[in-house]
Amino acid sequence: MDKLCYQEELPVERKYDILVAGGGVAGVAAALAARRAGRSVLLLEKGLILGGLATSGLINMFVPMCNGRGVQIIKGMCQELLRLSIKYGYDTIPDSWKNGEHPTRERTERYLTRFSPELFAVALTELLHSEGVDLLLDCIASAPVMQDGRCTGLIVQSKAGRSFYPAGVVVDTTGDADLLYRAGIPTVLGKNYFIYVASKIDLKSCERAVKSGNIRDAVYSEHGGHADLYGNRQPPDVPLYSGTTPQEITDFTVRNQLVMLEKLKGEERNSRDIVTLPTVPQFRSTRHIDGAYTLQTADAYRHFDDSIGAICDFDHSDILYEVPYRTLIHPSCVNMITAGRSAAAQGYAWDVLRVIPPAIITGQAAGEAAALALEQGVALSEIQIAELQRRLSNAGVMIHFDDRWVPKEPCDQPEMIGQMAEHL
Ligand SMILES: Cc1cc2nc3c(=O)[nH]c(=O)nc-3n(C[C@H](O)[C@H](O)[C@H](O)COP(=O)(O)OP(=O)(O)OC[C@H]3O[C@@H](n4cnc5c(N)ncnc54)[C@H](O)[C@@H]3O)c2cc1C
C-alpha cells in the first residue's frame, strides 16, 4: 500500500482529567464513575445518541443479572442503569423481581428486562447531563498521542476539523479497542456471524398492543441475517467478518439490508413498517485487548484477588465468573484502560463478559480505576486494588461470589437456552 506522510498543526482544547472514548453502556458507566469520584470527564461519542449497541444497535435486553436461583449477582451501577432503562418506557422484569420477592420459578424467572432503546438513550443523556459529565456527540476519537508509553491525549475528528484533547487518563470504550490498538497494544480480532436486527410494527402487532394496553407489544424484531451467537443459521456462502474495516462494515450492512428487504417485498406495503434500523454495526466481537490477564472459559467459579466484580451467565443458570482487573489493562500502557466488549477474554468467558450487565461492571471499574490512578499518581497497573475494590463495593458492586452458590454439579437451564441464544 502507498503511504502519505503529512504534518498538521492542531488546535489544543481544554484538558480533562479523564477522556472516555465511546458512549456505549461501558463508556457511560466509566464516565459516571469517574465523575462521581470528583474528576473532570469528557465523553466522546461518534453517533448522536448514547448507549451504543444497546440503543443504536437495537439490542434492547438487559440479560439476567441473577444466578438462576433467585440470587442477584450483578449489582452496583448496573442495577442503577437497568432501572434507568425502563424509567420512561416499558419493561419485562418478572413481577417477583420487581416486587423484591424470591422468584417462585427460580430457573426460568430470571432478573432481566427488555427496554425501549430510544427512551433508554435519552434517559442516559439526562443522567450524564445532571451529573456534570461533559459530552461531545458526532465526534470520533481517532488517535492517541503517545509519549514515552504515556498517552498525552486524543486527536478528535469533528465537524470543526481535527483537534487535540489533552487528558490524564484515557478510557477506550469504543467497543473495538480502536485507541489501544493504535497505541500499539496487542489485540485479538473477533469473527462475527451474519445477523441484522431492525424494529418493525404491523397492523396485527398494533392491534395486540391496543388490546394489552402495552406499546411494547406493537414493536418486534425483523431480521436480515439471523445467526445466533453459536453460529446456528449462519449461511454457508457468507464469510465471518471481523468488523474492523470500512469495507467489511459496509459489506455486512448492505448484504443484511438486502436480505431483509427480500423478506419485506412479499408483504402488503400498507400493513407494516420498519420503524428503526440499527445505526451501529451489529458485530458481537470486533477487537479486544490481549490484556494483562485473559479470562478463560475454565475460570468459571475461580476467585481472583483483583476481581472488580462477580458476573453470571445469561444462558445457563449457576455459571459464575469473577472479572480480574487485569482484563482491562495491558502492562505497557501507563494511562489507558478499556472496558466493555473489548476487555480481555476468550471462548465462552468472552461471551459471558461482553453482554450489557458485565459491560457496565467493567465500565464502572475502569472509571473508578482511572480516578484512583490520578489520585495516587501511579500507572493504572500500579493502583491499590484493595482500595479500588473498597470503592466499588461501597458503590454496590459484588466483588466476590459466595462459594455457597457454586453448584456441586453445574447444570444447564434448558428452558432458557433456546430463548436467550436466539437473541444474543
Ligand atoms: C447481534 C447482537 C445481539 C446481542 N444481544 C444481546 C442481548 O440480548 N443482551 C445483552 O446484554 N447483550 C447483547 N449483545 C451484546 C451487547 O449489546 C454489547 O456487547 C454491549 O452492549 C457492549 O457495550 P460496549 O459499551 O462495550 O460497546 P458498544 O455498545 O459497541 O459501544 C461503543 C460505543 O463507542 C462509539 N464509538 C466507537 N468508536 C468510536 C470512536 N472512535 N470515537 C467515539 N465513539 C466511538 C460507538 O458509536 C458506540 O456508541 C448483543 C450484541 C449483538 C451484536
The ligand as an SDF file (V2000), in Angstrom:
LIG
                    3D

 53 58  0  0  0  0  0  0  0  0999 V2000
  -26.4810   -9.2270   17.4860 C   0  0  0  0  0  0  0  0  0  0  0  0
  -26.1660   -8.9440   18.9200 C   0  0  0  0  0  0  0  0  0  0  0  0
  -27.0370   -9.3750   19.9070 C   0  0  0  0  0  0  0  0  0  0  0  0
  -26.7650   -9.0960   21.2510 C   0  0  0  0  0  0  0  0  0  0  0  0
  -27.6700   -9.4570   22.2090 N   0  0  0  0  0  0  0  0  0  0  0  0
  -27.5030   -9.0370   23.4860 C   0  0  0  0  0  0  0  0  0  0  0  0
  -28.5280   -9.1850   24.4560 C   0  0  0  0  0  0  0  0  0  0  0  0
  -29.6170   -9.6580   24.1760 O   0  0  0  0  0  0  0  0  0  0  0  0
  -28.2830   -8.7400   25.7190 N   0  0  0  0  0  0  0  0  0  0  0  0
  -27.0830   -8.2110   26.0890 C   0  0  0  0  0  0  0  0  0  0  0  0
  -26.9100   -7.8690   27.2640 O   0  0  0  0  0  0  0  0  0  0  0  0
  -26.0940   -8.0570   25.1880 N   0  0  0  0  0  0  0  0  0  0  0  0
  -26.2830   -8.4260   23.9000 C   0  0  0  0  0  0  0  0  0  0  0  0
  -25.3150   -8.1990   22.9620 N   0  0  0  0  0  0  0  0  0  0  0  0
  -24.0160   -7.6330   23.3950 C   0  0  0  0  0  0  0  0  0  0  0  0
  -24.1070   -6.1970   23.8570 C   0  0  0  0  0  0  0  0  0  0  0  0
  -25.0430   -5.4670   23.1280 O   0  0  0  0  0  0  0  0  0  0  0  0
  -22.7660   -5.4800   23.7330 C   0  0  0  0  0  0  0  0  0  0  0  0
  -21.6760   -6.3380   23.9090 O   0  0  0  0  0  0  0  0  0  0  0  0
  -22.6680   -4.3560   24.7510 C   0  0  0  0  0  0  0  0  0  0  0  0
  -23.7820   -3.5100   24.5870 O   0  0  0  0  0  0  0  0  0  0  0  0
  -21.3340   -3.6790   24.5180 C   0  0  0  0  0  0  0  0  0  0  0  0
  -21.2850   -2.4180   25.1140 O   0  0  0  0  0  0  0  0  0  0  0  0
  -19.9730   -1.5370   24.9550 P   0  0  0  0  0  0  0  0  0  0  0  0
  -20.2520   -0.2500   25.6320 O   0  0  0  0  0  0  0  0  0  0  0  0
  -18.7730   -2.3060   25.3400 O   0  0  0  0  0  0  0  0  0  0  0  0
  -19.7620   -1.2980   23.3750 O   0  0  0  0  0  0  0  0  0  0  0  0
  -20.7320   -0.6310   22.2640 P   0  0  0  0  0  0  0  0  0  0  0  0
  -22.1410   -0.8140   22.5990 O   0  0  0  0  0  0  0  0  0  0  0  0
  -20.2010   -1.1550   20.9900 O   0  0  0  0  0  0  0  0  0  0  0  0
  -20.3710    0.9190   22.4150 O   0  0  0  0  0  0  0  0  0  0  0  0
  -19.2880    1.5340   21.7850 C   0  0  0  0  0  0  0  0  0  0  0  0
  -19.6370    2.9910   21.5550 C   0  0  0  0  0  0  0  0  0  0  0  0
  -18.4870    3.6930   21.1180 O   0  0  0  0  0  0  0  0  0  0  0  0
  -18.7980    4.5090   19.9930 C   0  0  0  0  0  0  0  0  0  0  0  0
  -17.5480    4.6410   19.2450 N   0  0  0  0  0  0  0  0  0  0  0  0
  -16.9050    3.6710   18.5630 C   0  0  0  0  0  0  0  0  0  0  0  0
  -15.7430    4.1460   18.0700 N   0  0  0  0  0  0  0  0  0  0  0  0
  -15.6700    5.4500   18.4680 C   0  0  0  0  0  0  0  0  0  0  0  0
  -14.6930    6.4570   18.2920 C   0  0  0  0  0  0  0  0  0  0  0  0
  -13.5570    6.2210   17.6380 N   0  0  0  0  0  0  0  0  0  0  0  0
  -14.9310    7.6720   18.8310 N   0  0  0  0  0  0  0  0  0  0  0  0
  -16.0840    7.9310   19.5140 C   0  0  0  0  0  0  0  0  0  0  0  0
  -17.0600    6.9830   19.7170 N   0  0  0  0  0  0  0  0  0  0  0  0
  -16.8200    5.7610   19.2060 C   0  0  0  0  0  0  0  0  0  0  0  0
  -19.9090    3.7570   19.2820 C   0  0  0  0  0  0  0  0  0  0  0  0
  -20.6810    4.6200   18.4830 O   0  0  0  0  0  0  0  0  0  0  0  0
  -20.7110    3.2030   20.4770 C   0  0  0  0  0  0  0  0  0  0  0  0
  -21.6550    4.1210   20.9440 O   0  0  0  0  0  0  0  0  0  0  0  0
  -25.5680   -8.4340   21.6090 C   0  0  0  0  0  0  0  0  0  0  0  0
  -24.6950   -7.9770   20.6040 C   0  0  0  0  0  0  0  0  0  0  0  0
  -25.0050   -8.2280   19.2690 C   0  0  0  0  0  0  0  0  0  0  0  0
  -24.0850   -7.6930   18.2180 C   0  0  0  0  0  0  0  0  0  0  0  0
  1  2  1  0
  2  3  1  0
  2 52  2  0
  3  4  2  0
  4  5  1  0
  4 50  1  0
  5  6  2  0
  6  7  1  0
  6 13  1  0
  7  8  2  0
  7  9  1  0
  9 10  1  0
 10 11  2  0
 10 12  1  0
 12 13  2  0
 13 14  1  0
 14 15  1  0
 14 50  1  0
 15 16  1  0
 16 17  1  0
 16 18  1  0
 18 19  1  0
 18 20  1  0
 20 21  1  0
 20 22  1  0
 22 23  1  0
 23 24  1  0
 24 25  2  0
 24 26  1  0
 24 27  1  0
 27 28  1  0
 28 29  2  0
 28 30  1  0
 28 31  1  0
 31 32  1  0
 32 33  1  0
 33 34  1  0
 33 48  1  0
 34 35  1  0
 35 36  1  0
 35 46  1  0
 36 37  1  0
 36 45  1  0
 37 38  2  0
 38 39  1  0
 39 40  1  0
 39 45  2  0
 40 41  1  0
 40 42  2  0
 42 43  1  0
 43 44  2  0
 44 45  1  0
 46 47  1  0
 46 48  1  0
 48 49  1  0
 50 51  2  0
 51 52  1  0
 52 53  1  0
M  END
$$$$
